[in-house]
Amino acid sequence: MTSFLRSDRSKPVAIWLLVVAVMVLGMVIVGGATRLTDSGLSITQWKPVTGALPPMSAADWQAEFALYKQIPQYSQLNAGMSLSDFKAIYWWEWSHRLLGRVLGLVFFAPFVWFAVRRELPRRLFVRLAGIFVLGGLQGAVGWWMVSSGLAERVSVAPERLMVHLGLAFALLGLLLWTAFDAWSGAARQTLPSPWGRRASWLIGLVYLQILLGALVAGNDAGLVYNDWPLMNGALVPDDYLGGSLWATLAHVQGAVQLHHRLVAYLLTVVAVGLGAAAWRSSYLARDSRLLGVAVAAAVVLQALLGIATLMMRAPVGMSIVHQLMAALVLSLAVAFGWRVRRV
C-alpha cells in the first residue's frame, strides 16, 4: 500500500478535502430544507443506481405518485394533494439524494487519482479510507431513516434523524481535520498542554448539542413552548415525562426542547470561558487565541439565533440558518482543537 504513497503533506489533497467538506455542508442544508418542507418521504424506494434518474414521463410521475399515496403521510397529512404539489416535494428529496451521489463521486475519483499519483500523505491513507466507508454508510443510514416513516408514521423516527444528521456532522469534522493535516503535515513535538483536552471537550459538547437539536427537529419540538426563558410560563414543561426513559429522551416534545436549551446554556458558558482563557493565554499562538474567541462568539450568536428561531415558531428560513450556524460552530471548534495541538 505504501508504494502508492509518498508525501507527508499535500496542498492539492487538502483543497480537495475542503471542497468535499463544503459539499457535505451543502448536503446538510439541502437535507434540512427537505425535512422542513416535509419532502423526505416523497421517494418511497431506495435505488442507489437507477434512482439517479428522475421520472422521465407522465406515466413515470403517476407511478411515483401512486407509491407515495400508499404511505401514511399522504393519507393523514396530504390527502388530495395534486400532482404538481407532489412534484415540488419530490424534487427536494431527489436533489438531496443526487447531491449525495455526486458527493460520493467527488470523494472517490480524486482519492484514486491522488493514490495512483502517489500524492496522498502516508499517515492519512487509512483515515481517508475510513471517511469513504462512513460516507457510504451514510447513504444506507439515510434509507434506514426514511424507511421508518413509510409504514406507521407520518414522519421519520427522531432518533434515526439524529443518527443521520450526526453522521453528516461527524464527516464534516473529520474532513476538516484531515484537510488541515494534509495542508500542514505532521505536527512537530510539543510540550504537554491542557488545551488539547479542553478543546476536545468543547468539540464533544458542540456535537452533543447538534444531536439534541436533531431530536428537536425530528419531534417538531420547535413548534411548541415558544416563550423564553420559561416554557409556557414554567421552568419544566408539563409534558416532560414520557412513558419510559427512552420516550422522555427521544420522543417527548417538551423534554427534547428542554434538554436542548439546557445544553445550550452549558455550551455558551463553557465556550465563553474557554475563549476568554484562550485570549489571555501566553502559551497559545495568536491564531489559536483568535480561534478560541471566534468559537465563543459563534456559540453566543448561535444561542441568540436559536432563541429567535424558537420564538418565531421555527420558520423554514430561520431554521436553515440555525442549522448552518451549527455547522460553522462545529467547524470553528474543530479548527481550534486542531490548532492548539500545534502550539
Secondary structure, 3 states (H helix, E strand, C coil): CHHHCCCCCCHHHHHHHHHHHHHHHHHHHHHHHHHHCCCCCCCCCCCCCHHHCCCCCHHHHHHHHHHHCCCHHHHHHCCCCCHHHHHHHHHHHHHHHHHHHHHHHHHHHHHHHHHHCCCCCHHHHHHHHHHHHHHHHHHHHHHHHHHCCCCCCCCCCHHHHHHHHHHHHHHHHHHHHHHHHHHHCCCCCCCCCCHHHHHHHHHHHHHHHHHHHHHHHHCCHHHCCCCCCCECCECCCCCCCCCCHHHHHHCCHHHHHHHHHHHHHHHHHHHHHHHHHHHHCCCCCHHHHHHHHHHHHHHHHHHHHHHHHHHCCCCHHHHHHHHHHHHHHHHHHHHHHHHHCCC
